[in-house]
Amino acid sequence: MNLRDLHYLLALAEHRHFGRAAEASFVSQPTLSTQIKKLEEELGVALVERTPRKILLTETGREIARRARSVLAEVEEIKAIAQRTRDPEAGTLRLGIFPTLGPYLLPHVIPLLRERFPRLELLLTEEKTEHVIHMLREGALDAGILALPLHEDSLHSEFLFEEPFVLAVPDHHPLAGHKAKLKLADLANEKLLLLEDGHCLRDQALEVCQLAGAGEKTGFRATSLETLRQMVAANVGITLLPTLATKPPMARTDNVHLIEFAGHAPSRRIAMVWRKSSSMAGFLQRLAGVFQDLPPDLFKPDVGAQPRVQAD
């Protein structure tokens, strides 16, 4: 048994097809099939059910694949320990981030990371929170940027910043003429445009709606913040936007008026998370420091009417 064969088994577990598993493993199909057969012979058990239409792992195969995944994750940790010992700020970092934060945060932080860690190769993965957590558990990511709270005993959370929400309304909406900052009570009986299920921002917006006595506009759920922004511009409704989504380099949109909340505004708390067992913890603490040192003005809303975007 060797690590390569365990990789082949995991590829087969993921793709459930010898051809696709071989392609993902950069070997020929006969090579992968032969190695899986040798692994079965060595262990003395069947790992795979071979049917005409698809490949299934046996119950034993699934259990061995689960343990193989842990073994290979530990091997990567061993390699990471050696790499960090040789050069703590070089090598590859696999970082996950969720879609309603990544496009708005990364333009501000990537130049700072390049300056602070010039030899670091940063591999970014944008996925919904649930999938980022799964990839962290499986060792497919080294760290993630996620919204708190998280309820994962295996993960360490390092608080980075708090990001207020603003209310986005069409220019001629009654709330656009609000002279003072908005109170939650001002949203009572309003219907807000929200994201589809699976986005943590949807849960946060629903919490604000509950506190304010507002509700969700039925019949529509957006797949992205940009869709929400355009629906506001089209006079379909109103929504909550995170402050970073209203900052340059994001283009401002005609017929969208932003309103700041009074007092302690509704917000989301962002953290960097990693496995408590990670050998990279010391380095990740330093990496988190770059996010924690972002200028405070970045999280202060730019409110009012949004100027028309001029075509190039």
PyMOL commands that set and color helices and strands:
alter all, ss='L'
color gray80, all
select helices_A, chain A and resi 3-15+18-25+29-43+59-86+102-116+129-138+174-177+184-187+200-212+225-233+243-246+281-292+296-299
alter helices_A, ss='H'
color red, helices_A
select strands_A, chain A and resi 48-50+55-57+91-97+120-126+143-147+155-169+191-192+215-216+239-242+257-259+267-275+304-305
alter strands_A, ss='S'
color yellow, strands_A
deselect
rebuild
show_as cartoon
